[in-house]
Amino acid sequence: MDSTLRLRSGQAGSPYMNIRTLCGVFIRVVLSVIFSGIFYTAWMAVFIAEFRLVPSEAEGSGLDSILLKTILWLAAPVVTALGFATGVFIFELLPGTRKSKFLNIFKWSLAGCAIGAGSVVWFGPMLIVFGMFLVGTASIALREFVIIKKTKDIRTQDDL
């Protein structure tokens, strides 16, 4: 029995997706979620530690405090996106896997994290983690399937 899944059945020359390819996508996505969780936790530790050092009376009164808080909140999607990209990049260091540039991976994850954070921040800034993880994970999975689709299209054209 062949270890492939038919994506579009009933069509002549329909593309096949290898189970090994799907496992690779799954592992990439899982590793990216794990690393983004590690990076987000590190960001949260810095965020909490920084605001424990600021006295509560001066927290809202100083421009430095507002500027620092803004910078740290804007850094959350960037740091989380770095985690997503790092997970995929580390998997791609293994022999026999495709090699992507870190910046190309980072662009997809940053777009996902920024969209996720921006869509949820209106309900409360602490909820951005849910948006970042949901849309960031979706962006990494979408990136993987776009690359697979491009690879399949190239193979199909070569076969003609």
Phi and psi in degrees as a GROMACS rama.xvg file:
@    title "Ramachandran Plot"
@    xaxis  label "Phi"
@    yaxis  label "Psi"
@TYPE xy
-78.7708  139.75  ASP-2
-93.0642  52.7919  SER-3
-128.203  157.164  THR-4
-112.9  135.355  LEU-5
-85.1203  123.875  ARG-6
-81.732  -43.8916  LEU-7
-124.573  101.036  ARG-8
-83.4478  154.565  SER-9
87.4742  -1.90924  GLY-10
-108.96  139.308  GLN-11
-67.6832  134.262  ALA-12
71.2388  25.2872  GLY-13
-69.336  147.454  SER-14
-72.7999  149.808  PRO-15
-116.252  147.06  TYR-16
-117.938  124.209  MET-17
-71.9544  141.743  ASN-18
-60.5964  -36.451  ILE-19
-62.5934  -37.9457  ARG-20
-64.3687  -43.9589  THR-21
-62.9186  -38.7259  LEU-22
-64.8887  -39.1976  CYS-23
-62.5397  -41.9644  GLY-24
-62.7413  -45.3346  VAL-25
-60.204  -45.8229  PHE-26
-64.8876  -41.8806  ILE-27
-59.354  -46.0275  ARG-28
-66.0043  -43.4469  VAL-29
-63.6464  -45.2509  VAL-30
-62.0315  -38.6767  LEU-31
-66.1506  -37.9867  SER-32
-66.6944  -41.8095  VAL-33
-61.1138  -49.0493  ILE-34
-68.2171  -34.745  PHE-35
-67.0841  -34.5687  SER-36
-64.5758  -40.4808  GLY-37
-64.7116  -46.3379  ILE-38
-66.0583  -40.4277  PHE-39
-64.6481  -39.7117  TYR-40
-62.7858  -40.2358  THR-41
-64.36  -42.3441  ALA-42
-61.2957  -43.883  TRP-43
-63.4519  -38.1744  MET-44
-63.078  -42.8849  ALA-45
-65.0896  -42.4377  VAL-46
-60.8097  -48.7371  PHE-47
-67.032  -42.9017  ILE-48
-62.8337  -40.0368  ALA-49
-64.9503  -40.496  GLU-50
-86.3656  -8.89484  PHE-51
-77.1737  -27.0694  ARG-52
-77.5013  -23.5742  LEU-53
-83.822  125.685  VAL-54
-61.5198  143.014  PRO-55
-64.8639  -30.6353  SER-56
-68.7947  -36.2843  GLU-57
-92.2702  -2.49793  ALA-58
-60.649  -47.6722  GLU-59
-90.825  -9.77792  GLY-60
-91.259  -26.2586  SER-61
-95.3578  143.176  GLY-62
-65.6535  -34.0615  LEU-63
-60.5617  -41.3293  ASP-64
-66.466  -41.9839  SER-65
-66.7478  -42.5094  ILE-66
-63.3223  -44.3748  LEU-67
-63.4049  -43.1055  LEU-68
-62.7074  -41.7963  LYS-69
-63.1539  -45.2219  THR-70
-62.0065  -43.4163  ILE-71
-67.0345  -38.6884  LEU-72
-67.6373  -37.5874  TRP-73
-71.0481  -24.3759  LEU-74
-76.095  -20.3003  ALA-75
-57.5461  -51.269  ALA-76
-64.8169  -34.2095  PRO-77
-66.9801  -45.8809  VAL-78
-65.7204  -42.8362  VAL-79
-64.7777  -39.9053  THR-80
-64.4225  -36.7364  ALA-81
-60.0333  -38.6448  LEU-82
-64.6216  -45.8017  GLY-83
-57.7993  -47.727  PHE-84
-65.841  -37.4214  ALA-85
-63.8789  -41.3442  THR-86
-59.5835  -45.4073  GLY-87
-67.4373  -43.5108  VAL-88
-62.7717  -40.7466  PHE-89
-64.0094  -40.8346  ILE-90
-62.749  -37.6212  PHE-91
-75.9453  -4.30944  GLU-92
-76.8856  -17.9552  LEU-93
-65.4039  144.945  LEU-94
-64.4282  144.445  PRO-95
86.5777  1.57667  GLY-96
-106.681  158.684  THR-97
-68.8662  154.303  ARG-98
-111.596  124.098  LYS-99
-117.426  153.934  SER-100
-75.8976  142.875  LYS-101
-58.4412  -40.9936  PHE-102
-63.0008  -36.4626  LEU-103
-65.5212  -37.6695  ASN-104
-70.0514  -42.7745  ILE-105
-62.3834  -36.8053  PHE-106
-58.9874  -44.9256  LYS-107
-65.2975  -46.1671  TRP-108
-69.1156  -35.9197  SER-109
-65.728  -41.1176  LEU-110
-60.1998  -45.0087  ALA-111
-63.8538  -45.3662  GLY-112
-67.0599  -39.7697  CYS-113
-66.3785  -43.3049  ALA-114
-64.9514  -43.6337  ILE-115
-63.0134  -44.2586  GLY-116
-67.9644  -42.3911  ALA-117
-66.193  -30.3906  GLY-118
-80.0756  -19.8334  SER-119
-107.873  -19.5966  VAL-120
-59.7604  -25.3642  VAL-121
-68.3169  -20.6488  TRP-122
-89.0155  -8.41292  PHE-123
141.131  132.249  GLY-124
-61.6411  -27.0405  PRO-125
-73.2696  -13.8471  MET-126
-85.5193  -3.51484  LEU-127
-61.585  -25.1601  ILE-128
-59.1461  -38.0749  VAL-129
-67.8457  -44.1065  PHE-130
-64.9354  -42.6213  GLY-131
-63.1624  -43.5569  MET-132
-71.4573  -38.954  PHE-133
-68.462  -54.0721  LEU-134
-76.0101  -32.053  VAL-135
-63.5016  -42.6267  GLY-136
-64.6391  -42.4533  THR-137
-62.7899  -37.3839  ALA-138
-68.355  -36.8407  SER-139
-67.5007  -43.3755  ILE-140
-63.8912  -42.1653  ALA-141
-62.0308  -41.8022  LEU-142
-58.3923  -45.1532  ARG-143
-61.7861  -43.9975  GLU-144
-72.0658  -30.8052  PHE-145
-65.3241  -42.6428  VAL-146
-64.6494  -41.6123  ILE-147
-62.831  -43.2541  ILE-148
-62.3472  -43.5704  LYS-149
-62.9023  -41.2025  LYS-150
-64.5861  -43.0285  THR-151
-64.8061  -40.5305  LYS-152
-63.6963  -39.4629  ASP-153
-65.4654  -43.6075  ILE-154
-63.6515  -41.7538  ARG-155
-64.3028  -41.6218  THR-156
-66.1456  -37.4778  GLN-157
-66.2925  -31.8912  ASP-158
-70.4195  -26.4744  ASP-159
